[in-house]
Amino acid sequence: MLHYALVFLVIALVAAVFGFGGIAAGAVGIAKILFFVFIIMAVISFAVSLIKR
């Protein structure tokens, strides 16, 4: 999931360089959502692994 967040971030940067502001804003929004979902899932996974010990 972190990979997809980075891919959308790169797409946003390339779109911003070429002047496609709407596409860049959309890609940044998707990248942010994917990053936060990744962080939440990583924290939950870490907590579950601590509880199972």
C-alpha positions in Angstrom: 0.0 0.0 0.0 2.9 2.3 0.7 4.1 1.6 -2.8 0.9 2.8 -4.3 1.0 6.0 -2.2 4.5 6.7 -3.5 3.4 6.0 -7.1 0.5 8.5 -6.8 2.9 11.0 -5.3 5.3 10.7 -8.2 2.3 11.0 -10.6 1.3 14.2 -8.8 4.8 15.6 -9.0 5.0 14.9 -12.7 1.6 16.3 -13.4 2.4 19.4 -11.4 5.6 19.9 -13.4 3.7 19.7 -16.7 1.0 22.1 -15.4 -1.9 19.7 -14.9 -3.0 21.2 -11.5 -6.3 19.3 -11.3 -4.7 15.9 -11.9 -1.9 16.7 -9.5 -4.4 17.7 -6.7 -6.3 14.5 -7.2 -3.2 12.3 -7.2 -2.0 14.0 -4.0 -5.3 13.4 -2.3 -5.2 9.7 -3.2 -1.6 9.5 -2.0 -2.5 11.1 1.3 -5.4 8.7 1.9 -3.3 5.6 1.0 -0.5 6.8 3.3 -2.8 7.3 6.2 -4.5 3.9 5.7 -1.0 2.4 5.6 0.0 4.1 8.9 -3.2 2.9 10.6 -2.8 -0.6 9.4 0.8 -0.7 10.4 -0.1 0.5 14.0 -2.9 -2.0 14.3 -0.6 -4.8 13.1 2.1 -3.8 15.6 -0.5 -3.7 18.4 -1.9 -7.1 17.5 1.6 -8.6 17.4 2.4 -7.2 20.9 -0.9 -8.5 22.3 -0.4 -12.0 20.9 3.0 -12.3 22.6 
